Amino acid sequence: MINRTLIRIRVLQELFSYYHTEGKKLQQAEVQLTLSIRKTHDLYLYLIDLVPALTRLHAERVERRKNKFFKSKEEATPNMRLVNNRLASHIAASEEMSKHIQENGNLWNTDTRLLGLLLDEIEGSELYRTYCKSEEDTFQTDARFWISALNTYTFKNALLDEFLESMSIYWDSPYATVEKIEVEERPDIETVDNLVDSLLGSEMYKANRLTTSPVEIEKEFAVKTLRKASEEKPMDATLFPLYKDQEDATLPLSLMRATVLHGDELKKIIDTNLHNWEMDRVTDVDMIILQMALAELLTFSNIPATVTLNEYIELAKIYSTSDSGKFVNGVLDSALKQLQKEGRITKI
């Protein structure tokens, strides 16, 4: 599922690449944007597929223990609650999920060691022991178990995050690393990378989980999907589509084109509203965020102005410097008043 927050993040990332890649054409950037969005939706489906993947591995473990020559009573007559988990079977029966795996491969077969570690964490938990002892044996009980297991353990496991990041550049880490470097001139990428590398093993390095990263957003959508799951309807009817509606489907490319094609005009509006600030002092990320916000304000009449401002202020807080939220807020507030006064924007 791709919501508007994800769309804005992906457009921002692709625009940054577009403006920093010499000779890159808009058409190439559009192809990359479409691919990044498709890969993000693929992640959503793969995260849901974790439920049957982990359940199958558990069933294999149970069978191996039963076939041991020397086995305990528990291994000889194992608890079959998780093996027979109805939610896992429900997901495994999904035609859309099966088609996705056939076309894109089974991600969880790539690293069976990771899958084993994730399952170890679940099998060793009090949550698992309580589930196995529970007298309530329903689809809802099975679903609640997996929702709790994913939320409490699997989706918070750093090994999973590292694995996802290694498998696709579009499944970026949910940990935000912000480097503050006080200099007169902006350092090049190599300088920043070298500094970050030197900090990684030191006590000065701290990583905070970024709850609005694409990976974390798709985890939330996966959990929402599992909460909606029901025996009364097929899993395919429960899965979120790529986009909520046609308006969202056209937003990514339309937003990118509006930002690039009207770039000069947008920069003039920004320049007019930079009070006591020079254009060349605005960071690249802040400039792209401001241009995107203005393009959205001027182009998409169905998106309320207050929503646009709030979304881009949050983007600035996350993807730029600590002061960028206030800076972007001030410029956009001033620009919005100007455009409303000129009659170019009438929405609230």
C-alpha positions in Angstrom: 0.0 0.0 0.0 1.3 3.4 -1.0 -0.2 6.3 0.9 0.5 10.0 0.3 3.2 10.2 2.9 5.1 7.5 1.1 4.6 9.2 -2.2 6.1 12.4 -1.0 9.1 10.6 0.5 9.8 8.7 -2.7 9.4 11.8 -4.9 11.7 13.8 -2.6 14.3 11.0 -2.8 14.1 10.7 -6.6 14.2 14.5 -7.1 17.3 14.7 -4.9 18.9 12.0 -7.2 17.7 13.8 -10.3 19.2 17.2 -9.3 22.5 15.6 -8.2 23.0 13.3 -11.2 24.6 15.1 -14.2 22.8 14.5 -17.4 19.9 12.6 -15.9 16.7 13.1 -17.8 13.2 13.6 -16.3 12.0 10.5 -18.0 14.7 8.5 -16.3 13.8 9.9 -13.0 10.1 9.0 -13.6 11.1 5.4 -14.4 13.1 5.2 -11.1 10.2 6.8 -9.2 7.8 4.2 -10.5 10.2 1.4 -9.7 10.8 2.6 -6.2 7.0 2.7 -5.5 6.5 -0.8 -6.9 9.4 -2.1 -4.8 7.9 -0.5 -1.7 4.6 -2.3 -2.3 6.5 -5.5 -2.9 7.9 -5.1 0.6 4.4 -4.9 2.0 3.5 -8.3 0.5 6.8 -9.8 1.6 6.2 -8.7 5.2 2.7 -10.4 5.2 4.4 -13.5 3.8 6.5 -13.7 6.9 3.5 -15.3 8.7 3.3 -18.4 6.5 7.1 -18.5 6.1 7.7 -18.6 9.8 4.8 -21.0 10.4 6.2 -23.5 7.8 9.7 -23.3 9.4 8.1 -24.1 12.8 6.2 -27.0 11.3 9.5 -28.4 9.8 11.2 -28.1 13.2 8.3 -29.9 14.9 8.5 -32.7 12.4 12.3 -33.1 12.8 11.9 -33.3 16.5 9.3 -36.0 16.2 11.6 -38.0 14.0 14.6 -37.9 16.4 15.7 -41.3 17.6 16.0 -40.0 21.1 13.2 -37.6 21.8 11.4 -36.1 24.8 7.8 -36.7 25.5 7.1 -33.1 24.4 8.9 -33.7 21.1 7.1 -37.0 20.5 3.7 -35.4 21.1 4.2 -31.7 20.3 1.8 -28.8 20.7 0.4 -28.2 17.2 -1.3 -24.9 17.7 1.2 -22.9 15.6 1.6 -25.6 13.0 -2.2 -25.4 12.4 -2.4 -21.6 12.6 -5.4 -20.6 10.5 -4.1 -17.1 9.6 -0.9 -18.6 8.1 -3.0 -21.1 6.0 -5.3 -18.2 5.0 -2.4 -16.1 3.7 -0.8 -19.1 2.0 -4.0 -19.7 0.0 -4.0 -16.2 -1.5 -3.7 -16.1 -5.2 -2.2 -12.6 -5.3 0.5 -13.6 -2.7 1.3 -16.7 -4.7 1.5 -14.8 -8.0 3.8 -12.2 -6.3 6.2 -14.8 -5.1 6.2 -16.6 -8.4 7.1 -13.4 -10.2 9.5 -11.9 -7.7 10.9 -14.9 -5.9 10.6 -16.1 -2.3 12.5 -13.5 -0.3 12.5 -15.6 2.9 14.3 -18.5 1.2 17.2 -16.1 0.6 18.4 -16.3 4.2 17.1 -19.2 6.1 19.4 -18.4 9.0 17.6 -15.1 9.5 14.3 -16.8 9.4 15.5 -19.2 12.1 16.7 -16.4 14.4 13.3 -14.7 14.0 11.5 -17.9 14.9 13.8 -18.6 17.8 12.8 -15.3 19.3 9.1 -16.1 19.0 9.3 -19.7 20.2 11.3 -18.6 23.3 8.7 -15.9 24.2 6.0 -16.0 26.9 3.6 -14.9 24.1 4.2 -18.2 22.4 3.8 -20.3 25.5 0.6 -18.5 26.4 -0.8 -19.1 22.9 0.0 -22.8 23.0 -1.8 -23.2 26.3 -4.8 -21.1 25.4 -8.2 -22.9 25.5 -9.6 -20.5 22.9 -8.9 -22.0 19.5 -10.3 -19.7 16.8 -9.1 -17.8 13.7 -9.1 -14.6 15.8 -6.8 -16.2 18.4 -4.4 -17.3 15.7 -4.5 -13.9 14.1 -3.9 -12.1 17.4 -0.9 -14.2 18.1 0.8 -13.3 14.9 -0.1 -9.6 15.1 1.4 -9.5 18.6 4.5 -11.6 17.6 5.3 -9.3 14.7 4.7 -6.1 16.6 6.6 -7.2 19.7 9.5 -9.1 18.2 9.9 -9.6 14.5 9.2 -6.1 13.2 11.5 -4.6 15.9 14.4 -7.0 15.2 17.4 -5.1 13.8 18.5 -8.2 11.9 15.4 -8.0 9.8 15.9 -4.4 9.1 19.5 -5.0 8.1 18.5 -7.9 5.8 15.8 -5.9 4.1 18.2 -3.0 3.4 20.8 -5.5 2.0 18.1 -6.9 -0.4 17.0 -3.6 -2.0 18.1 0.0 -2.1 14.4 0.9 -1.8 14.0 -0.9 1.6 16.1 1.6 3.4 16.9 1.3 7.1 14.3 2.6 9.5 17.1 4.2 11.6 17.7 7.8 11.1 21.3 9.0 11.3 21.6 12.8 11.4 25.0 14.4 11.1 25.4 18.0 12.1 28.5 19.6 10.7 29.1 23.3 11.3 31.0 24.6 8.3 30.8 27.6 6.1 30.8 25.5 2.9 28.8 22.3 2.4 31.1 19.2 2.5 31.0 16.7 -0.3 29.3 13.3 0.0 32.7 11.5 0.4 33.6 13.7 3.4 30.3 13.1 5.1 30.5 9.4 4.5 34.0 9.2 5.9 32.9 11.1 9.0 29.9 8.8 9.6 32.1 5.7 9.1 34.5 7.0 11.8 31.6 7.6 14.2 29.9 4.2 13.7 32.1 2.4 16.3 32.3 5.2 18.7 30.1 6.2 21.7 29.2 9.4 19.8 27.1 7.4 17.3 23.4 6.9 18.1 20.7 5.5 15.8 17.0 6.3 16.3 14.2 4.3 14.7 12.5 6.4 12.1 8.8 5.6 12.4 7.9 7.3 9.2 10.4 5.5 7.0 9.0 3.5 4.0 9.9 0.3 5.8 8.1 1.2 9.0 5.1 2.5 7.1 4.8 -0.8 5.2 5.1 -2.7 8.5 2.1 -0.8 9.8 0.1 -1.6 6.6 1.0 -5.3 7.0 -0.3 -5.3 10.6 -3.5 -3.4 9.6 -4.0 -6.1 6.9 -3.7 -8.9 9.4 -6.2 -7.2 11.7 -8.7 -7.1 8.9 -8.2 -10.7 7.9 -11.2 -13.0 8.3 -12.2 -16.5 7.5 -15.4 -15.2 5.9 -13.6 -13.6 3.0 -10.5 -14.6 0.9 -7.2 -13.0 1.7 -7.1 -11.3 -1.7 -10.0 -9.2 -0.6 -8.2 -8.1 2.5 -4.9 -7.1 0.9 -4.5 -3.4 0.3 -4.1 -2.3 -3.4 -1.1 -0.5 -4.6 -3.0 2.8 -4.3 -6.1 3.8 -2.5 -7.7 5.4 -5.6 -6.9 6.8 -9.0 -6.1 10.2 -7.6 -3.3 8.8 -5.5 -2.1 6.7 -8.5 -1.5 9.8 -10.6 0.1 11.8 -7.7 3.7 10.6 -7.8 4.5 11.4 -11.5 2.3 14.5 -11.5 4.0 15.9 -8.4 7.5 15.2 -9.8 6.7 16.8 -13.2 5.1 19.8 -11.6 8.1 20.4 -9.4 10.7 20.0 -12.2 8.8 21.7 -15.1 7.9 24.7 -13.0 11.1 24.8 -11.0 12.2 28.4 -12.1 8.8 29.8 -11.2 8.7 28.0 -7.8 12.2 29.3 -7.0 11.1 32.9 -7.6 8.2 32.4 -5.2 10.6 30.9 -2.6 13.1 33.8 -3.1 10.4 36.4 -2.6 9.5 34.8 0.8 13.0 34.3 2.1 13.0 37.0 4.7 16.5 37.8 5.9 17.9 34.8 4.1 19.8 34.2 0.8 18.9 31.6 -1.8 22.4 30.2 -1.9 22.3 29.5 1.8 19.2 27.2 1.5 20.2 23.5 1.7 19.5 21.4 -1.3 17.0 19.2 0.6 15.2 22.2 1.9 15.0 23.7 -1.5 13.5 20.5 -3.0 11.0 20.3 -0.2 9.9 23.9 -0.6 9.5 23.4 -4.4 7.5 20.2 -3.9 5.3 21.8 -1.4 4.6 24.8 -3.6 4.0 22.6 -6.6 1.5 20.6 -4.6 -0.3 23.7 -3.4 -0.6 25.1 -6.9 -1.4 21.9 -8.8 -3.6 19.7 -6.6 -6.8 21.5 -5.6 -8.2 18.5 -3.7 -5.4 18.4 -1.2 -6.1 21.0 1.6 -3.3 23.6 2.0 -3.0 22.9 5.7 -2.4 19.2 5.0 0.3 20.1 2.4 2.1 22.4 4.8 2.1 20.0 7.7 3.3 17.1 5.5 6.3 19.0 4.1 7.2 20.5 7.5 7.4 16.9 8.8 9.5 15.9 5.8 12.0 18.7 6.6 12.3 17.7 10.2 13.1 14.1 9.2 15.2 14.5 6.0 17.0 17.7 6.7 18.5 19.6 9.6 17.0 20.1 13.1 16.1 23.7 12.2 14.6 22.9 8.8 11.1 22.3 10.1 10.8 25.9 11.4 12.5 27.3 8.3 10.2 25.5 5.9 7.2 26.4 8.0 8.1 30.1 7.8 8.7 30.2 4.1 5.6 28.1 3.2 3.4 30.1 5.5 4.5 33.4 3.9 4.3 32.0 0.3 0.8 30.6 0.9 -0.4 34.0 2.1 1.1 35.6 -1.0 -0.5 33.1 -3.4 -3.9 33.4 -1.7 -3.7 37.2 -1.9 -2.9 36.9 -5.6 -5.9 34.6 -6.1 -3.7 31.7 -7.3 -4.7 29.5 -4.3 -8.3 29.6 -2.9 -8.3 26.4 -0.8 -7.7 26.3 2.9 
